[in-house]
Amino acid sequence: MANIKSAKKRILVTQTKTARNKSIKSAVKTAMKKVEAAVEAKNKEEAQAALTAAISAISKAASKGVYHKNNAARKVSRLTKLVNTLA
């Protein structure tokens, strides 16, 4: 355990940020799984709705710095391509 006050604060801040990032990443993964499940079930309307929600979650995560913008763009692109296979 750290002895210096600033080091103790850094530990607390890091724990808080880690928990926040983990929560956001988990929400994004869940949204992506919903899109994939809808595509698997060949439900186009549900897939479109889930895609919209997933894109929103991914964009928010990228704007908060949880994901790099290129990583977020790649995730959105892959999901969109997957949903477009249902056409």
C-alpha positions in Angstrom: 0.0 0.0 0.0 1.2 3.5 -0.8 2.3 5.8 2.0 2.3 9.1 0.2 -1.0 11.0 0.1 -1.0 11.7 -3.6 -0.2 8.0 -4.4 -3.2 7.0 -2.2 -5.4 9.4 -4.2 -4.1 8.0 -7.5 -5.0 4.5 -6.4 -8.6 5.6 -5.5 -9.0 7.5 -8.8 -7.7 4.6 -10.8 -10.2 2.2 -9.1 -13.0 4.6 -9.9 -12.0 5.0 -13.5 -11.5 1.3 -14.0 -15.0 0.5 -12.6 -16.5 3.1 -14.9 -14.6 1.8 -18.0 -15.5 -1.8 -17.2 -19.2 -0.9 -16.9 -19.2 1.0 -20.2 -17.3 -1.8 -22.0 -19.8 -4.4 -20.6 -22.8 -2.3 -21.9 -21.2 -2.1 -25.4 -20.6 -5.9 -25.5 -24.1 -6.6 -24.4 -25.5 -4.2 -27.1 -23.3 -6.0 -29.7 -24.5 -9.4 -28.6 -28.1 -8.2 -29.0 -27.4 -7.3 -32.6 -25.7 -10.6 -33.3 -28.6 -12.5 -31.7 -31.2 -10.7 -33.8 -29.2 -11.4 -37.0 -28.9 -15.0 -36.0 -32.7 -15.1 -35.6 -33.0 -13.4 -39.0 -35.2 -10.7 -37.5 -34.4 -7.6 -39.6 -36.6 -5.1 -37.6 -35.1 -6.2 -34.3 -31.6 -6.2 -35.7 -32.0 -2.6 -37.0 -33.3 -1.4 -33.6 -30.5 -3.2 -31.8 -27.9 -1.8 -34.2 -29.1 1.8 -33.5 -28.8 1.2 -29.8 -25.3 -0.4 -30.2 -24.0 2.4 -32.4 -25.1 4.9 -29.7 -23.4 3.0 -26.9 -20.2 2.6 -29.0 -20.1 6.3 -29.9 -20.6 7.3 -26.3 -17.8 5.0 -25.2 -15.5 6.4 -27.8 -16.4 10.0 -26.8 -15.5 9.2 -23.2 -12.2 7.8 -24.1 -13.0 4.2 -23.3 -12.4 3.1 -26.9 -10.2 4.6 -29.5 -12.2 6.3 -32.3 -10.8 3.8 -34.9 -11.7 0.9 -32.7 -15.3 2.3 -32.3 -15.5 2.8 -36.0 -14.4 -0.7 -36.7 -17.0 -2.1 -34.3 -19.8 0.0 -35.9 -18.7 -1.1 -39.4 -18.7 -4.8 -38.6 -22.1 -4.6 -36.9 -23.6 -2.6 -39.8 -22.1 -5.1 -42.3 -23.6 -8.0 -40.4 -27.1 -6.4 -40.3 -26.9 -5.6 -44.0 -26.5 -9.3 -44.8 -30.2 -9.7 -43.9 -31.3 -7.5 -46.8 
